[in-house]
Amino acid sequence: MKKLSVIVPCYNESLVVEETYNRLTSIFSLEPYEYELIFLDNRSEDNTLKILKKIAHEDKKVKVIGMSRNFGHQGSVACGINNCTGDVAAVIDADLQDPPELIPEMLQLMEKQGANVIYGVRKSRKGEGWFKKITAKLFYRALNRMSDTQFPVDVGDFRVMDRKVIDTFNGLKEKNKYVRGLISWMGFKQIPFHYERAERFAGETKYPLKDLLRFAAVGIFYFSKKPLKIATLTGFLAVIAGIVYAMVVLISKLFLKDVMVSGWTSIIILIVFFGGVQLLTIGVLGQYIGNLFDEAKDRPEYIIDEKINF
């Protein structure tokens, strides 16, 4: 390995970003290879960018990219991969939940196994609530059930990848990238690296529930056609149920006149049931059409406001 690029997406990390830089430099200054640290500020509302500029002014190995607005975590990671120059790239969040001290071990495992990707698998998730842990487990398992591509579970973006994977990723044209899913989809030789995830060094999580749901939707609708199949099956079953119910009503009307209950209850039930099925099907179709609409506009995945030390 000739050069390592460390990609660090940041958003409102003023309380931790300097510690992240110190820990990264203390590790890689002792390693026998060249490195660059790429910090990507996703239009933070605190002093994150100001701190990064100060660090970059003092250390030319630090490169900073400031976004024109918040393009999301995955947009930042994609931007870092697009702009790195290393033979190997490592992706790690700024919050230090993924210990940077593990990166040299991951690089050694990559060299030993002749792998293209070493991805971190979380054995535990310290400092996270039960709700997030449960939803994360359910999401990864549901995604595997829904998708034609199998994704490793309990995995984030913490990983190292070689130049072959980087170049392949940079050749992908879709705009709303689900980075860890795309890297899994690529294939090549990918090896898990199990580790204990730490608590945040400081600050709060930047993934509220609405962002997690949007993230999950991208993962499902960009890697699976099964929602369409489920919607079709639901519609088919609804039609069968409607036919059966119509036969019951007809038989009751002809032969069980005294039993047949007149009124609007049955009609309302049918309207609500079939209306729900139609709305569900239209909603699923709308998700796929919306994805096509985003891709057809061909807008860039992110816009860079400034670059430092490039």
C-alpha positions in Angstrom: 0.0 0.0 0.0 1.4 3.4 -1.0 -1.2 5.8 0.3 -4.2 5.7 2.6 -7.2 8.1 2.4 -9.3 8.5 5.5 -12.8 9.8 4.8 -14.6 11.5 7.7 -18.1 13.0 7.1 -19.0 15.7 9.6 -22.2 17.5 10.7 -22.3 19.7 13.8 -19.3 17.9 15.3 -17.5 20.9 16.8 -17.2 19.1 20.2 -15.4 16.1 18.8 -13.8 16.8 15.5 -10.5 18.1 17.0 -10.2 14.9 19.1 -11.0 12.9 16.0 -8.1 14.6 14.1 -5.7 14.0 17.1 -6.5 10.3 17.4 -6.2 9.8 13.6 -2.8 11.6 13.3 -1.4 9.8 16.4 -2.2 6.5 14.7 -1.0 7.2 11.2 2.0 9.3 12.0 3.6 6.0 13.3 2.6 3.9 10.2 5.1 3.4 7.3 2.8 4.8 4.6 1.6 8.1 3.3 -1.9 9.2 4.3 -4.4 12.0 3.8 -7.4 12.9 6.0 -10.4 14.1 4.1 -13.0 15.9 6.4 -16.3 16.7 4.7 -18.4 19.3 6.4 -22.1 18.9 5.5 -23.0 22.5 6.1 -22.7 22.3 9.8 -24.6 24.9 11.9 -21.9 25.1 14.6 -18.1 25.8 14.4 -17.1 22.5 12.8 -16.0 24.0 9.5 -14.1 26.8 11.3 -12.2 24.2 13.4 -11.4 22.1 10.3 -10.0 25.1 8.4 -7.7 25.9 11.3 -6.5 22.3 11.4 -6.0 22.2 7.6 -4.0 25.4 7.8 -1.6 23.8 10.3 -1.5 20.3 8.7 -1.4 19.9 4.9 -2.2 16.3 5.2 -5.7 17.4 6.2 -8.1 18.1 3.3 -11.4 19.8 3.8 -14.5 19.9 1.6 -17.3 22.2 2.5 -20.7 21.4 1.0 -23.1 24.1 -0.4 -25.9 22.6 1.8 -26.6 19.5 3.8 -26.7 16.6 1.3 -27.0 14.0 4.0 -24.5 11.5 5.4 -24.4 9.3 2.3 -23.8 12.2 0.0 -20.8 13.2 2.1 -19.4 9.7 2.1 -19.9 9.5 -1.7 -18.1 12.9 -2.1 -15.2 11.6 -0.1 -14.8 8.5 -2.1 -15.1 10.5 -5.4 -12.3 12.9 -4.2 -9.8 10.6 -2.5 -6.4 9.8 -4.0 -5.3 6.9 -1.9 -4.6 3.4 -3.0 -6.8 2.4 -0.1 -9.6 4.4 1.5 -11.1 4.1 5.0 -14.5 5.5 5.9 -15.2 6.5 9.5 -17.6 8.8 11.3 -16.3 11.8 13.2 -18.2 10.8 16.5 -15.5 8.2 17.4 -18.1 5.4 18.0 -16.0 3.4 15.5 -12.5 3.4 17.0 -10.0 4.8 14.5 -7.3 2.6 16.2 -8.8 -0.4 14.5 -8.0 0.9 11.0 -4.4 -0.4 10.9 -5.8 -3.9 12.0 -8.3 -3.8 9.2 -5.5 -2.9 6.7 -3.4 -5.8 8.0 -6.4 -8.2 7.6 -6.9 -6.8 4.0 -3.3 -7.6 3.1 -3.3 -11.0 4.8 -6.6 -12.1 3.1 -6.0 -10.4 -0.2 -9.4 -8.8 0.2 -10.9 -5.8 -1.6 -13.1 -4.6 1.3 -12.9 -5.1 5.0 -16.2 -4.0 6.6 -16.8 -3.5 10.3 -19.5 -5.7 12.0 -20.8 -4.4 15.3 -20.7 -6.9 18.1 -22.3 -4.4 20.4 -23.7 -0.8 20.2 -22.8 1.0 23.4 -24.6 4.2 24.2 -27.6 3.6 21.9 -31.1 3.2 23.1 -33.1 0.0 22.8 -35.4 1.5 20.1 -32.5 2.2 17.8 -30.9 -1.2 18.4 -34.1 -3.0 17.6 -35.0 -1.0 14.5 -31.5 -1.4 13.2 -31.6 -5.2 13.6 -35.1 -5.3 12.0 -34.1 -3.1 9.1 -31.0 -5.1 8.0 -32.9 -8.4 8.2 -36.0 -7.0 6.4 -33.7 -5.5 3.7 -32.1 -8.9 3.1 -35.6 -10.5 2.9 -36.7 -7.9 0.4 -33.6 -7.5 -1.7 -32.1 -9.7 -4.4 -28.7 -8.8 -3.0 -27.7 -10.1 0.4 -26.2 -7.5 2.7 -24.2 -8.2 5.9 -26.2 -7.3 9.1 -25.1 -5.0 11.9 -22.8 -3.1 9.5 -22.4 0.6 9.0 -20.1 2.6 6.7 -17.0 1.9 8.8 -14.8 0.0 6.3 -11.6 0.0 4.3 -11.6 -0.6 0.5 -9.0 -0.8 -2.2 -8.6 1.3 -5.4 -10.5 -1.3 -7.5 -13.6 -0.8 -5.4 -13.1 3.0 -5.3 -12.9 3.2 -9.0 -15.9 1.0 -9.5 -17.9 3.0 -7.0 -17.0 6.3 -8.8 -18.3 4.8 -12.1 -21.8 4.3 -10.7 -24.2 6.9 -12.0 -27.2 6.8 -9.7 -27.8 9.9 -7.5 -29.3 8.7 -4.2 -26.5 6.3 -3.2 -26.9 3.8 -0.4 -23.1 3.5 0.0 -22.8 0.4 2.1 -25.4 -1.4 0.0 -23.7 -0.5 -3.3 -20.3 -1.7 -2.0 -21.9 -5.0 -1.0 -23.7 -5.2 -4.4 -20.3 -4.8 -6.2 -19.0 -8.2 -5.0 -15.3 -8.6 -5.1 -13.7 -10.2 -2.0 -15.2 -8.7 1.2 -14.2 -9.8 4.7 -16.0 -8.9 8.0 -14.1 -7.4 10.9 -15.9 -7.8 14.2 -15.5 -5.0 16.8 -17.1 -3.4 19.9 -18.7 -0.1 19.0 -18.0 2.6 21.6 -20.3 5.5 22.8 -20.1 8.9 21.2 -17.2 10.9 22.4 -19.4 14.0 22.6 -22.5 15.5 21.1 -25.7 13.9 20.0 -26.7 11.5 17.2 -27.4 13.2 13.8 -29.8 10.6 12.7 -33.4 11.4 13.9 -36.2 9.0 13.2 -37.3 10.7 10.0 -33.8 10.5 8.5 -33.6 6.8 9.5 -36.9 6.1 7.7 -35.7 7.9 4.6 -32.4 6.1 4.7 -34.3 2.8 5.0 -36.6 3.7 2.1 -33.5 4.3 -0.1 -32.0 1.0 0.9 -35.2 -0.9 0.1 -36.5 0.8 -3.0 -33.1 1.0 -4.7 -32.2 -2.6 -4.2 -35.5 -4.5 -4.4 -38.5 -5.0 -6.6 -40.3 -7.1 -4.1 -42.5 -4.2 -2.8 -44.0 -4.1 -6.3 -44.5 -7.9 -6.1 -46.1 -7.6 -2.7 -48.4 -4.8 -3.9 -49.5 -7.0 -6.8 -50.0 -10.0 -4.6 -52.0 -7.8 -2.1 -54.2 -6.6 -4.9 -54.7 -10.1 -6.2 -55.7 -11.3 -2.7 -58.0 -8.4 -2.3 -59.8 -9.2 -5.6 -60.2 -12.9 -4.5 -61.6 -11.7 -1.1 -64.0 -9.4 -2.9 -65.2 -12.2 -5.2 -65.7 -14.5 -2.2 -67.5 -11.8 -0.3 -69.7 -11.1 -3.3 -70.6 -14.8 -3.5 -71.5 -14.9 0.2 -73.7 -11.9 -0.2 -75.4 -13.4 -3.3 -76.0 -16.8 -1.7 -77.3 -15.1 1.5 -79.6 -12.9 -0.6 -81.0 -15.8 -2.5 -81.3 -18.5 0.1 -80.9 -16.9 3.5 -83.1 -13.8 3.3 -83.9 -13.8 7.0 -80.2 -14.0 7.9 -79.0 -11.3 5.5 -78.4 -8.1 7.4 -79.3 -5.0 5.4 -77.5 -1.7 5.9 -74.4 0.2 5.0 -71.8 -1.5 7.3 -70.7 -4.1 4.8 -70.4 -1.5 2.0 -68.3 0.7 4.2 -66.0 -2.2 5.1 -65.5 -3.1 1.4 -64.8 0.5 0.5 -62.3 1.0 3.2 -60.6 -2.3 2.4 -60.3 -1.9 -1.3 -59.5 1.8 -1.0 -56.6 0.9 1.4 -55.3 -1.7 -1.0 -55.4 0.8 -3.9 -53.6 3.5 -1.9 -51.0 1.0 -0.7 -50.3 -0.1 -4.3 -50.2 3.5 -5.6 -47.9 4.5 -2.8 -45.4 1.7 -3.7 -45.5 2.7 -7.4 -45.1 6.3 -6.4 -41.8 5.5 -4.5 -40.3 3.9 -7.7 -41.6 6.6 -10.0 -40.1 9.2 -7.6 -36.8 7.5 -7.8 -37.0 7.5 -11.6 -37.9 11.2 -11.5 -34.8 12.0 -9.3 -32.5 10.0 -11.7 -34.1 11.6 -14.8 -33.4 15.1 -13.6 -29.7 14.2 -13.5 -28.9 16.7 -10.8 -25.5 16.2 -9.0 -25.6 14.1 -5.9 -23.8 17.0 -4.0 -22.4 20.4 -4.7 -19.1 21.5 -3.2 -18.8 25.0 -1.9 -15.0 25.0 -1.1 -12.0 22.7 -1.1 -8.9 23.2 1.1 -5.5 21.6 0.6 -6.5 19.7 -2.6 
